[in-house]
Each structure stands twice: as structure tokens, then as C-alpha cells.
Amino acid sequence: MERTAVEIAADVRSGGSSALVETRAALERMAGDDVGAFQIVRSEHALAEAAGVDARGDRAALPLAGVPVAIKDNIPVAGEPLRDGSAATDATPQQRDHEVVARLRAAGAVVVGITKVPELCVFGATDSVYGITRNPWNRDRTSGGSSGGSAAAVASGFVPIAHGNDGMGSIRIPAANCGLVGLKPGSGLVPQDIGVDAWFGMSENGPLATTVADAALMLSVLAGRSDLADVREPDAPLRIAVAPGAASPLAPVDPEWVRGLRETAETLSRAGHSVTEAVFPYPSNPIPLLARWFAGTETDAALLDRRLLEPRIRTHARWGRVLGRAARDPRPVEKFRAAATEFFGQFDVLITPSLAQPGIPAIDWHRESWFANMKANIRYAPFASPWNLLGWPAASIPAGWHEAAGVPLGVQLVAPPRPDGAGEALVLSLAAQLERLRPWPRTVAER
């Protein structure tokens, strides 16, 4: 069993291991990448960075001392190109680190690789001109998107934690596909600076991990808030809403995903929480959400040579130009926020299925039509995006196994935003309790 980030950092801080030892071990594991997780493996640069960590006088105080970490290929990593899954982007190495990369390195983490994404991180399966990323649990299915490379790297055991970001579910969808803990923070906790405008502010940087403790540790570093690493299970019963119903009439829910949700609910009820099956008031009009998705793609595509973009991305961006005004209209968002706030007046946490269907096939979706991509994505992953529209914290955690599809199941935990990261802390607290009561295999090797 590969060690967790918490275990590696403690060992390096105490002198029982070193950043060089841990980095070499990670690079050896990554040499067996048969799922297409990595865009770039930073062998020489990572070893040099590891030596630098070992030489630091403050190593004993570093929260991520010597921990190998992967970064999604849509934020800058100094010395490496930022391709964003696209042949239209510039291959020139970046001059600076994104703030979250700088924070990870300052905490002692070693960036061992850059992970693959779909072009401009638009869709929920990871494939592009740079290849297909497959689900380590079932290579016939996608690892999800757009943080699919990061999720595949963690689920394969190549690295204990990885960076992702989430504008329409791009952390939680891969986490669900790959049996991981994936957290989208609420607005303002972690620096954004993703693309031109983070898809009108919907996209957030966050962690992918195999344990709640690792996710919390990484979140604490990304947020610059050491207190968030201290995860404790709820000390009093919570009011929990369980919503198995479809988030969209276009996306019927596979009964296996409902089973995973109900088994989770039963566990929480036995643990003493007040658990109520409820109907959540999802927006009936999808245009405000779709408009931001399309228009966010257009703002990123506008900086590139459109002739080099995939046909599906050109079409997506074209719709963004059509719907640009709708993307800027705050009234539908505030209407939904009011309905969600009223709902949470009765509950502390909402739990839904993470996905409506198992992950779609791992094929060259970038060669398929825009309509085929839209149909596939909307039908399988409708539960995540409402929380990007509101900017509320949400996480996906494992919830059993889908025998027929040969992939993990997952549930999504959502809480309203609270000051000082308390919403994220509440989600992680409940996730930690479920991890203890319903433990999951951390990586493919453990099943």
C-alpha cells in the first residue's frame, strides 16, 4: 500500500525518509503510467527540487515535506509549458508559478508531473490531441474531466495527492469516477486565477486525494490556513438531507448510484444524525449555467488561434458568443441562491449521488461532434455544476462499487458557505466520519 501524504510528510520531517527518496519512488511508479495520466514527467527538475527540500533548514516544520504532487495542466508551473490540452496554446515554458503551486512548493511538496486535461478543460472526459486518460479501475471508461489526469495519477498510486480545479464539476466528477476524495472549495478560500476569468468566477482550485486527511492537508496549504488540516468528526448530530432525485430531466439516475447514496444515508442515520430524504430545488432553467460554461470557453478561446482548436471547442465557444449577455445576468443565480438558502434553513448538509451514470467510454471524444459530447456529458454528470454557479463548497467521496460497470460509486456532500472555511470544514468532518464507518480502497492496488 502506498503511503498517504500525511505519512510521507511526517516521515520526511522526522528524518525517517527524505524528499529525494520519496521523489525517486514516485518517479519509478510514474514510469508505469499505462492510463495516460501525465502530460509531463519532471524527472530531473523534480529530483533537483527534492534535494532543495532536503537542504531546507525549516524542513521539520513543512506540512508537505517531501510529498510528491501532480499539477493539472491549466495553471502555470515555472519552467514548463502550459498547454491546457490544446494544440493552439504556446509551448514556451512558463516564467512563474501559479500562487497555489508556489504555496505547495513553499510547504515542501515536490512537483513531479503535469497531468492531462481535455482541451481548455471544457468536457467531463480527458482526451485531446495529447491522448486519452483512462480510469485506472476500468480502462474502458474515462477517468472523468477535466481533472482526469490528476485523478488517474492519484487512483493509480503514482502520487498521494494532486491538484485539480472545478468549474462545472471538474474535481468531483473525476473523484467519483476514480474512487477518490475531491473537494471544490467555496468562493474566496483558495486563489483562483484560472484562465481569463475562471469561467465567470465558477472555477476553484482544490485537492484530489485518497483520504480525507490528505485532502484536508492539501486544502490547508492551498488556502494558507493551517487550521483546516485538523479534521474532526462531527461532535453533534447533523441535519442531513438526502436527495436521490435527478438534477435534470435529461439525466436519469442509475439505480446503483441511488443505492450508494441510500447506503451512505443509512450509515449516517445509525451514527445518530437526523437524515431526511428530500427533493432539492434544482434550477428549472439550465440557460444561466450553460451560458457561463459556453461564455467561459469563449473568453479562453479568444486568446488563441481558433483554427487550431478542436471542432467541438470552436462550436462551444461560438455558443458562448451567442449567450454572452445571459452569462452576465445575475438574476437567475440570485433566484437559485435564495431557493438553496431557504432549503438549507432546514438542513446542515445535502448529500446527492456524485454522478447520474457511470463514466462514459474512454474514446477520442475530441473527434466526435459537439452534440455527441454535450449529450454524453449532460446525461452522466449533472449533480456537480449547480454548486459552481453558487460558489458553495462541495466534495465527492467514495460510496461503494458498481459491479456491472466495474467502477467506484460516489456521493456528493454539500454545505452552505460559512466564514473562515467552516463550510469546507463541515463537509470534510462528515466525510471523515463516513471514511471511518464505510472505508474504501485507496488505490487500484488495494481492491
C-alpha atoms as one frame of an Amber mdcrd trajectory, in Angstrom:
protein
   0.000   0.000   0.000   1.373   3.412  -0.979   1.645   5.827   1.901  -0.546
   8.852   2.366   0.677  12.433   2.104   0.269  12.785   5.876   2.503   9.753
   6.447   5.156  10.814   3.922   5.414  14.341   5.292   5.706  13.107   8.884
   8.445  10.666   7.880  10.425  13.316   5.984  10.051  15.848   8.789  11.362
  13.342  11.333  14.316  12.292   9.179  12.959   8.758   8.643  12.874   9.456
   4.930  13.850  12.258   2.587  12.294  14.218  -0.229  14.765  12.608  -2.619
  13.765   9.099  -1.567  10.064   9.883  -1.892  10.505  11.631  -5.234  12.534
   8.798  -6.723   9.890   6.321  -5.595   7.131   8.392  -7.186   9.036   8.718
 -10.458   9.554   4.949 -10.533   5.812   4.430 -10.104   5.049   7.025 -12.773
   7.264   5.157 -15.241   4.482   2.574 -15.308   1.810   5.111 -16.315  -0.414
   2.970 -18.526  -3.533   5.106 -18.077  -2.219   8.301 -19.678  -2.295  10.399
 -16.532   0.701  12.635 -17.238   1.340  15.285 -19.833   4.850  15.924 -18.495
   7.023  13.913 -16.101   9.500  16.290 -14.454  12.195  13.732 -13.641  15.328
  15.905 -13.463  13.611  19.038 -12.217  11.720  17.107  -9.552  14.888  15.483
  -8.216  16.567  18.886  -8.044  13.565  20.311  -6.185  13.608  17.369  -3.788
  17.266  17.969  -2.999  16.367  21.558  -2.266  13.666  20.486   0.173  16.120
  18.199   1.971  18.536  21.094   2.306  15.996  23.461   3.841  16.632  24.458
   7.407  12.907  24.540   8.155  12.185  21.025   6.880  10.927  19.891  10.272
   8.101  22.433  10.048   6.964  21.818   6.471   3.390  20.492   6.281   4.018
  18.724   2.940   7.701  17.928   3.421   8.861  15.747   0.521   5.354  14.866
  -0.677   5.217  14.196  -4.460   2.377  16.159  -6.037   0.970  16.460  -9.564
  -0.376  19.692 -11.075  -3.170  19.938 -13.607  -2.103  21.321 -16.983  -4.148
  24.512 -16.876  -2.234  26.634 -14.377   1.374  27.861 -14.664   4.293  25.815
 -13.366   7.577  27.685 -13.757   9.839  26.114 -16.361   7.094  24.019 -18.004
   4.715  24.775 -20.875   1.039  25.328 -20.113  -0.823  23.523 -22.903  -4.340
  23.296 -21.416  -4.902  20.200 -23.539  -4.653  22.244 -26.746  -2.501  22.406
 -29.849  -3.445  26.093 -30.034  -1.523  27.045 -26.889   2.093  28.176 -26.637
   4.779  25.595 -25.852   7.047  28.237 -24.290   7.886  27.400 -20.639   6.073
  29.497 -18.065   8.031  32.159 -16.221   6.279  31.872 -12.858   4.344  29.520
 -10.649   0.641  29.972 -10.066   0.035  31.031  -6.469  -1.258  27.585  -5.458
   1.841  25.931  -6.954   4.011  28.400  -5.067   2.167  27.546  -1.845   2.599
  23.807  -2.383   6.324  24.218  -3.003   6.710  26.530  -0.017   5.074  23.800
   2.097   7.715  21.288   0.964   5.838  19.468  -1.813   7.739  18.360  -4.908
   6.052  18.800  -8.296   6.771  15.522 -10.072   4.498  15.951 -13.078   1.858
  17.849 -15.026  -1.388  15.968 -15.663  -3.515  15.755 -18.803  -6.753  17.634
 -19.420  -9.312  17.892 -22.244  -8.882  20.916 -24.489  -9.430  24.107 -22.466
 -10.816  21.854 -19.701 -14.303  22.052 -21.198 -15.631  18.497 -21.037 -16.045
  15.697 -18.492 -13.736  13.165 -20.149  -9.991  13.644 -20.506  -8.793  13.230
 -24.077  -7.188  15.573 -26.585  -4.510  15.630 -29.260  -2.193  14.541 -26.432
  -4.026  11.248 -25.892  -6.693   9.590 -23.766  -6.618   9.326 -19.975  -8.299
   6.154 -18.731  -9.903   5.195 -15.446  -7.407   3.013 -13.537 -10.284   0.900
 -12.179 -11.672   0.165 -15.640  -9.592   1.254 -18.600 -12.557   1.094 -20.947
 -14.078   4.106 -19.156 -12.963   7.690 -18.730 -11.253   8.916 -15.592 -13.517
  11.953 -15.868 -12.693  15.532 -16.591 -11.392  17.944 -16.660  -9.020  16.979
 -13.809  -8.962  13.423 -15.174  -5.188  13.171 -15.394  -4.796  14.204 -11.769
  -7.468  11.746 -10.614  -5.925   8.893 -12.598  -2.497   9.683 -11.132  -3.807
   9.501  -7.558  -6.029   6.438  -8.041  -3.112   4.620  -9.672  -0.938   5.314
  -6.634   1.601   7.345  -8.595   1.223  10.310  -6.224  -0.726  10.588  -2.945
  -2.310  13.950  -3.793  -2.864  16.046  -6.886  -4.068  19.494  -7.830  -7.316
  19.920  -9.718  -9.781  22.663 -10.405 -13.513  22.628 -10.806 -15.690  24.908
 -12.937 -18.591  22.535 -13.660 -17.575  19.539 -11.524 -14.045  19.047 -12.811
 -12.686  17.852  -9.452 -15.749  15.976  -8.218 -16.528  14.167 -11.485 -13.032
  12.600 -11.739 -13.057  11.899  -7.990 -16.312   9.978  -8.393 -15.064   8.078
 -11.425 -11.794   7.147  -9.757 -12.928   6.475  -6.166 -11.233   9.486  -4.593
 -11.882  12.353  -2.222 -12.236  15.501  -4.294 -13.185  18.885  -2.860 -14.311
  22.042  -4.631 -13.842  24.875  -2.129 -16.346  27.681  -1.862 -15.615  31.072
  -3.380 -12.770  33.061  -1.903 -10.985  30.398   0.140  -8.304  29.395  -2.398
  -6.786  31.693  -5.053  -8.426  31.229  -8.478  -6.550  32.837 -11.422  -7.681
  30.090 -13.818  -7.803  31.068 -17.481  -9.152  34.516 -18.271 -11.866  34.799
 -15.629 -12.235  31.329 -14.029 -15.395  30.833 -16.118 -17.092  33.907 -14.681
 -15.813  33.002 -11.225 -17.238  29.465 -11.196 -13.907  27.591 -11.173 -11.958
  26.833  -7.981  -8.619  25.134  -7.295  -8.751  22.186  -4.904  -7.360  18.790
  -3.877  -7.723  15.220  -5.093  -6.638  12.577  -2.575  -7.262   9.039  -1.372
  -8.086  10.035   2.221  -9.975  12.856   3.874  -6.932  13.753   5.963  -4.804
  14.152   2.838  -7.463  16.272   1.138  -7.722  18.490   4.206  -3.947  18.827
   4.466  -3.648  19.875   0.836  -6.602  22.255   1.137  -4.985  23.882   4.162
  -1.866  24.601   2.120  -3.772  25.850  -0.931  -5.843  28.145   1.294  -2.946
  29.251   3.504  -4.967  28.126   6.518  -3.166  25.568   8.694  -6.255  25.082
  10.885  -8.142  23.415   8.013  -5.794  20.416   8.204  -7.254  19.447  11.592
 -10.308  17.379  10.643 -12.569  16.147  13.423 -15.745  14.162  13.057 -18.980
  15.967  13.946 -19.360  16.396  17.694 -23.166  16.680  17.493 -25.875  15.218
  15.257 -26.318  16.991  11.927 -29.482  17.620   9.952 -28.767  15.828   6.695
 -30.875  15.976   3.539 -30.549  13.055   1.135 -31.679  13.867  -2.414 -31.651
  10.857  -4.767 -33.783  12.571  -7.419 -32.494  13.590 -10.822 -30.884  17.006
 -11.107 -32.155  17.300 -14.677 -34.930  15.620 -16.663 -32.266  14.879 -19.281
 -30.203  12.804 -16.836 -31.970   9.809 -15.280 -30.101   8.334 -12.325 -28.668
   4.814 -12.479 -30.187   2.773  -9.601 -26.694   1.766  -8.475 -25.819   5.387
  -7.769 -29.031   5.697  -5.769 -28.092   2.535  -3.864 -24.719   4.016  -2.934
 -26.460   7.150  -1.701 -29.040   5.271   0.374 -26.438   3.004   1.948 -24.494
   6.122   2.916 -27.652   7.654   4.379 -28.344   4.527   6.424 -24.828   4.665
   7.843 -25.287   8.282   8.884 -28.668   7.556  10.440 -27.183   4.742  12.522
 -24.439   7.159  13.585 -27.091   9.380  15.176 -27.650  12.064  12.557 -31.096
  13.272  11.549 -31.385  12.010   7.968 -34.295  13.048   5.763 -34.975  12.147
   2.137 -35.775  15.389   0.336 -36.306  16.966  -3.053 -33.728  19.658  -3.757
 -34.938  22.695  -5.782 -32.556  22.487  -8.740 -32.931  25.341 -11.239 -35.568
  24.559 -13.860 -33.874  26.801 -16.427 -30.436  25.493 -17.480 -29.527  28.548
 -19.575 -27.763  30.604 -16.833 -25.420  27.718 -16.065 -24.867  26.695 -19.688
 -24.292  30.315 -20.689 -21.415  30.651 -18.234 -19.941  27.353 -19.400 -20.109
  28.399 -23.047 -19.047  32.002 -22.483 -16.176  30.966 -20.211 -14.889  28.800
 -23.044 -15.208  31.742 -25.432 -13.155  34.067 -23.209 -10.345  31.493 -23.090
 -10.583  30.634 -26.800 -10.456  34.312 -27.787  -6.754  34.398 -26.900  -5.897
  31.518 -29.241  -5.760  30.714 -32.944  -9.237  29.237 -33.371  -8.149  27.306
 -36.459  -6.047  25.084 -34.190  -8.872  24.335 -31.756 -10.914  21.144 -31.863
 -14.202  21.492 -33.785 -16.238  20.767 -30.635 -14.462  23.582 -28.772 -14.991
  26.051 -31.612 -18.714  25.256 -31.518 -18.820  25.568 -27.728 -17.119  28.957
 -27.916 -19.476  30.067 -30.690 -22.425  29.417 -28.395 -20.565  31.447 -25.778
 -20.621  34.459 -28.086 -24.356  33.981 -28.606 -25.095  33.641 -24.890 -22.600
  36.153 -23.537 -25.270  38.516 -22.231 -27.101  35.710 -20.416 -23.832  34.705
 -18.768 -23.585  38.119 -17.148 -27.149  38.282 -15.847 -27.043  37.824 -12.048
 -30.818  37.499 -11.549 -31.217  33.744 -12.236 -28.260  32.993  -9.976 -29.691
  35.026  -7.134 -33.057  33.345  -7.574 -31.412  29.931  -7.262 -29.306  31.124
  -4.318 -32.456  32.201  -2.500 -34.104  28.806  -3.081 -30.990  26.916  -1.964
 -30.593  29.119   1.119 -34.215  28.506   2.080 -33.707  24.749   1.661 -30.631
  24.821   3.900 -32.605  26.604   6.568 -33.787  23.107   7.477 -30.537  21.190
   6.894 -26.815  21.407   7.598 -25.607  19.170   4.756 -27.055  17.905   1.489
 -25.986  14.546   0.045 -26.638  13.551  -3.572 -25.177  10.978  -5.954 -21.917
  12.282  -7.382 -22.864  11.095 -10.879 -26.072  10.008 -12.588 -24.386   7.275
 -14.643 -21.008   5.520 -14.735 -18.268   7.364 -16.567 -18.570   7.430 -20.337
 -16.290   5.318 -22.580 -12.630   6.293 -22.833 -12.528   7.200 -26.501 -11.365
  10.116 -28.634 -14.285  12.355 -27.729 -12.425  15.293 -29.265 -13.022  13.668
 -32.659 -16.769  13.377 -32.021 -19.339  16.077 -32.722 -20.148  18.832 -30.261
 -23.675  17.465 -29.931 -22.389  13.969 -29.086 -20.122  15.457 -26.404 -22.914
  17.538 -24.928 -25.329  14.616 -24.800 -22.773  12.322 -23.142 -21.653  14.887
 -20.564 -25.076  16.181 -19.548 -26.501  12.691 -19.109 -23.761  11.379 -16.837
 -22.660  14.306 -14.679 -25.461  16.761 -13.785 -25.108  16.919  -9.991 -21.915
  18.951  -9.610 -22.433  22.156 -11.589 -25.160  23.895  -9.528 -22.634  24.440
  -6.728 -20.220  26.155  -9.101 -22.996  28.567 -10.015 -23.463  29.442  -6.323
 -19.809  29.174  -5.279 -20.605  26.798  -2.385 -18.265  24.081  -1.058 -18.918
  20.537  -2.276 -16.994  17.264  -2.230 -17.247  13.776  -3.699 -16.232  10.733
  -1.667 -16.401   7.003  -2.477 -19.615   5.134  -1.685 -19.215   1.527  -2.785
 -18.807  -0.332  -6.057 -20.787  -0.575  -9.297 -20.396  -4.240 -10.209 -21.907
  -4.035 -13.676 -19.797  -1.064 -14.744 -16.677  -2.075 -12.835 -16.132   1.374
 -11.314 -16.483   3.050  -7.908 -19.647   4.768  -6.743 -19.608   8.162  -5.049
 -21.732  10.603  -3.115 -21.556  14.382  -3.139 -21.582  16.330   0.136 -22.633
  19.986   0.023 -22.808  22.668   2.707 -23.622  26.375   2.558 -20.667  28.749
   2.708 -19.606  29.809   6.173 -16.966  32.283   7.330 -13.322  31.247   7.530
 -13.712  27.937   5.682 -16.202  26.495   8.171 -18.366  25.164   5.325 -15.451
  23.212   3.896 -14.538  22.013   7.392 -18.092  20.731   7.915 -18.038  18.794
   4.628 -14.652  17.273   5.485 -15.810  16.448   9.011 -18.751  14.401   7.749
 -16.561  12.837   5.055 -14.088  11.745   7.736 -16.852  10.055   9.704 -18.024
   8.206   6.606 -14.445   7.196   5.818 -14.210   5.560   9.243 -17.636   3.912
   9.085 -17.508   2.922   5.407 -13.819   2.680   4.495 -12.878   2.494   0.831
  -9.895   1.096  -1.097  -7.453   3.955  -1.512  -5.939   2.933  -4.845  -6.464
   0.297  -7.513  -3.820  -1.901  -5.902  -5.914  -2.210  -2.725  -9.046  -3.654
  -4.273
